[in-house]
Amino acid sequence: MDETEFWEIVDSTREASGGDPEDHAELLVERLLRFDPDFVLDFARHFESRYNRAYRWDLWGAAWVLLGGASDDAFDYFRCWLIGQGREVFEGALHDPDSLAELLDEFDDEVDGDGEEIGYAADEAYEQLTGAVAPDLGIAAAPAEPVGTPLDFEDDGVMARTYPRLTSRFG
C-alpha cells in the first residue's frame, strides 16, 4: 500500500460516513475486511506513523482550543480524528495548526475531535480476518513527550496569541 491508497481509503470512508467518527470507524473496518491481513497491517503502519508525527505540543494546543480542553487521552483521540479528516487537513494542521480554522468547515466538540474508534479500525479488521491480535508493526514508538515547545494551555492570552484564527472562530 502506498500513501495515496492509504488516504483514498480514509477519504472515501469518511465521506460515506457523513463525517461521523463512529460511523467512519465502522466503515473503515468494513473496507479493510475486503483485503488480506498483510494489507491491513500496511494500513495500520501508515496510520501509526501519522499518529506519531502528530504528537506535538502545537497540535495539542489546537486540540485544546477546539475541544475546550484536552487531556492526554482526548489528545490521543484527536490525533486519530485528525488523520480521519484526510490528507489536506492532516498535513495542513502539521504545517500550521492554526490553519485548522480555515481547513475545517465546521467543528462540533460534542461529535468532532474524538476519533478513538478510528484508531482501532485496523486492529479490529486484522483480528476479524485472522482471529489473532495484530503483531508489532515495527514502527518506532512516539516520543515520551510531545515534540516542540510546551504551551501553557491554561493561559488564555498565550492561546489567543498562538492560535488567533482558531480562538476567533472556535475558542
FENUR-V347657 format. One record per residue. N is the residue number from 1. RES is the residue in three letters. SS is DSSP state (H for helix, E for strand, L for the rest). OMEGA is omega as a letter, one per 30 degrees, with the letter a starting at -180 (NA if undefined). BURIAL is I if it has 24 or more other ideal C-beta (glycine too) atoms within 12 Angstrom, else O. Layout:
n	res	ss	omega	burial
N	RES	SS	OMEGA	BURIAL
N	RES	SS	OMEGA	BURIAL
This chain:
n	res	ss	omega	burial
1	MET	L	l	O
2	ASP	L	a	O
3	GLU	H	l	O
4	THR	H	l	O
5	GLU	H	l	O
6	PHE	H	a	I
7	TRP	H	l	I
8	GLU	H	l	O
9	ILE	H	l	I
10	VAL	H	a	I
11	ASP	H	a	I
12	SER	H	l	O
13	THR	H	l	I
14	ARG	H	a	I
15	GLU	H	l	O
16	ALA	H	a	O
17	SER	H	a	I
18	GLY	L	l	O
19	GLY	L	l	I
20	ASP	L	a	I
21	PRO	H	l	I
22	GLU	H	l	I
23	ASP	H	l	O
24	HIS	H	a	I
25	ALA	H	l	I
26	GLU	H	l	O
27	LEU	H	l	I
28	LEU	H	l	I
29	VAL	H	l	I
30	GLU	H	a	O
31	ARG	H	a	I
32	LEU	H	l	I
33	LEU	L	l	I
34	ARG	L	a	O
35	PHE	L	l	I
36	ASP	L	a	O
37	PRO	H	l	I
38	ASP	H	l	O
39	PHE	H	l	I
40	VAL	H	l	I
41	LEU	H	l	I
42	ASP	H	l	I
43	PHE	H	a	I
44	ALA	H	l	I
45	ARG	H	l	I
46	HIS	H	a	I
47	PHE	H	a	I
48	GLU	H	l	I
49	SER	H	l	I
50	ARG	H	l	I
51	TYR	H	l	I
52	ASN	H	l	I
53	ARG	H	a	I
54	ALA	L	l	I
55	TYR	L	a	I
56	ARG	E	l	I
57	TRP	H	a	I
58	ASP	H	l	I
59	LEU	H	l	I
60	TRP	H	l	I
61	GLY	H	l	I
62	ALA	H	l	I
63	ALA	H	l	I
64	TRP	H	l	I
65	VAL	H	a	I
66	LEU	H	a	I
67	LEU	H	a	I
68	GLY	L	a	O
69	GLY	L	a	O
70	ALA	L	l	I
71	SER	L	l	O
72	ASP	H	a	O
73	ASP	H	l	O
74	ALA	H	l	I
75	PHE	H	l	I
76	ASP	H	a	I
77	TYR	H	l	I
78	PHE	H	l	I
79	ARG	H	l	I
80	CYS	H	l	I
81	TRP	H	a	I
82	LEU	H	l	I
83	ILE	H	l	I
84	GLY	H	l	I
85	GLN	L	l	I
86	GLY	L	a	I
87	ARG	H	a	I
88	GLU	H	a	O
89	VAL	H	a	I
90	PHE	H	a	I
91	GLU	H	l	O
92	GLY	H	l	O
93	ALA	H	l	I
94	LEU	H	a	I
95	HIS	H	a	O
96	ASP	L	a	O
97	PRO	H	l	I
98	ASP	H	l	I
99	SER	H	l	I
100	LEU	H	l	I
101	ALA	H	l	I
102	GLU	H	a	O
103	LEU	H	a	I
104	LEU	L	l	I
105	ASP	L	a	O
106	GLU	L	l	O
107	PHE	L	l	I
108	ASP	L	a	O
109	ASP	L	l	O
110	GLU	L	a	O
111	VAL	L	a	O
112	ASP	L	l	I
113	GLY	L	a	I
114	ASP	L	a	I
115	GLY	L	a	I
116	GLU	H	a	I
117	GLU	H	l	I
118	ILE	H	l	I
119	GLY	H	a	I
120	TYR	H	a	I
121	ALA	H	a	I
122	ALA	H	l	I
123	ASP	H	a	I
124	GLU	H	l	I
125	ALA	H	l	I
126	TYR	H	a	I
127	GLU	H	l	O
128	GLN	H	a	O
129	LEU	H	a	I
130	THR	H	a	O
131	GLY	L	a	O
132	ALA	L	l	O
133	VAL	L	a	O
134	ALA	L	l	I
135	PRO	L	l	O
136	ASP	L	a	O
137	LEU	L	l	I
138	GLY	L	l	O
139	ILE	L	l	O
140	ALA	L	l	O
141	ALA	L	l	O
142	ALA	L	l	O
143	PRO	L	a	O
144	ALA	L	l	O
145	GLU	L	l	O
146	PRO	L	l	I
147	VAL	E	l	O
148	GLY	L	a	O
149	THR	L	l	O
150	PRO	L	l	O
151	LEU	L	l	I
152	ASP	L	a	O
153	PHE	L	a	I
154	GLU	L	a	O
155	ASP	L	a	O
156	ASP	H	l	O
157	GLY	H	l	O
158	VAL	H	a	O
159	MET	H	l	I
160	ALA	H	l	O
161	ARG	H	a	O
162	THR	H	a	I
163	TYR	L	a	I
164	PRO	H	a	O
165	ARG	H	l	I
166	LEU	H	a	I
167	THR	H	a	I
168	SER	H	a	O
169	ARG	H	a	O
170	PHE	H	a	I
171	GLY	L	NA	I
